[in-house]
Amino acid sequence: MGFFRKKSNSKMHSNSISTSQMMKTNLANELKTNLQENLQRIKDSLGKSSDIIIREIRVGKVETIKAGIIYTDGLTDTTALQNFILETLMLDVEGTELQEKLSPEQDLISILKDFAMTVGEIKELTNFEDLLTGLLSGDTIILIDGYAQGLIVSNRHWVERGVTEAAAQVIVRGPREGFSENLRVNTALVRRRLKDPNLWMESKIIGKRTKTNVAMMYIKGIANDKIVKEVRLRLDRIDIDGILESGNIEELIRDEPYSPFPTILNTERSDVVAAELLEGKIAIFVDGTPFVLIVPAIFIQFFQSSEDYYQSADIASLIRLLRYFAFAIAMLAPALFIAVTTFNHSMLPPSLLISLAAQREGAPFPAFVEAIIMEVTFEILREAGLRMPRSIGSAMSIVGAFVIGTAAVEAGIISAAMVIVVSITAISSFVSPTYNLAISGRILRFGFMAMAASFGLLGITIGLIALLLHLCSLRSFGVPYMSSLAPFNLSDQKDAFIRLPMWKMFTRPRLINQQNIVRQQDSASAKPEPPKNKESEGG
């Protein structure tokens, strides 16, 4: 009993020490009433950085009240600072009027905030942590001598890229607006499309050093409350020094970190975000990047393009089926060629088999080694074309592939049939509307090639079974990754492999949204029909 008593006493002592340390930290973090002490601490905290501008002024024409103006050069709107802050404090405000308005219930900080300042957003601050965060975000800080409080005036302004066309998701028909690196511009683009008061947005600051603004947007009443809670929980759980791009957030909140398939969709198109929000999904905006995250994401969603909903249903369905077929070619074509030419010769017509055998008569390597050489070579050319200047990148990749392929065939290192197969595979990988899914196919392609070289078509079959089992085991924020195929939902097949006409798509996906299913109240009345001829009816 004495041991436990000592242990409990030590715990109480440690708790009291931690509490006292927290109190000391909070006291040290608070602003002082002396203006010079506060300004000196700002200089010491920021290392006397040259882009931090500190100016001491006197409020009013009487010049009886000292004040300090602190802002970051390059992040602050200096025109607004001059016209609406400095001019107001130094010229428009009378010191005697301020003294007359002061009362025991209202101090000078409240007077300046409520009556003097002619800017939009003003907040009071009482500690150095909020002061430094606002200062380094581009806000202007106002400190008054004799007060342990200050004001944060929002007048951020910096050079940024405007709203331009989305570069990563090119379409033929549809809006051209793409997101920029400014979070407020991105949320405004979505607000302009969805003028719904139920479109809610929650903001968070993530990153101890970067203090990146992150916003979570969803439609209240359509989005699943459990998924919203889960997204909020995962974002709050992030404890890291810095967030530089939405890919950092994606890697920290995704369900399966070691799966080659993406479980979070990223897009730089505002119309895609608006459409996904209407289906009950959640958008995550990160300041400093044009790519917005969409959760939850399912497998068939990566084959859908915003252009599918701007064209007629038959054309969109044909193009979508073509995407599925192209993905299968990009993942399995080299493996099938290796399996057929190495193990399963009986599956080829005799004439084609003789032609392939004649081509490979002088080839020094087996089909698997040839495929590896060509695939690695093309991946190098692809990456080089992406990283080089755009004016010569595409030309270099095309010419390089043509020259290397032709030279390899003429030198007898690679067979002509293998060059054809690898070329078709490479072209098919570009059909996918999402870059992440195309990368998944490229990764799995090498695994299927190894299985085909080891066991032939049996190895490809085993690989496909393992792939399907893996896909069915994945989840994205609690939603099965293969829905609406597994578990199968007949009502959701209207937008899976094909797209039915808009007047038939009267319900939202059921596994994602479970409280507001109906999209259109009466689908029959929405069907387009020619006007009826009343004269013929009367006759």
Protein Blocks (a to p, Z undefined) as FASTA:
>chain_A
ZZmmmmmmmmmmmmmmmmmmmmmmmmmmpccfblklmmmmmmmmnoopaklccddddedj
kopaccdddddehjacfklmmmmmmmmmmmmpcfklmmmmpcfkbcfklmmmmmmpccfb
dcddfbfklmmmmmmnopacdddehiabdcddddddcddddddddfklccfbdcfbdcdf
bfklmmmmmmmmmccfklccddddehjklopacdddddehjacfklmmmmmmmmmmpccf
bdcbfklmmmmmmmblmbcbdcbdcdfbfklmmmmmmnopacdddehiabdcdddddfkl
mmpcfklmmmcfklmmmmmmmmmmmmmmmmmmmmmmmmmmmmmmmlpcfklmmmmmmmmm
mpcbdfklmmmmmmmmmmmmmmmmmmmcfklmmmmmmmmmmmmmmmmmmnomacfklmmm
mmmmmmmmmmpmbfklmmmmmmmmmmmmmmmmmnommlmmmmmmmmmmmmmmpceehiaf
kbckbccdfklmmmmmbccdfklmmbccfklpckbmblbfblmlmpccddddfklmmZZ
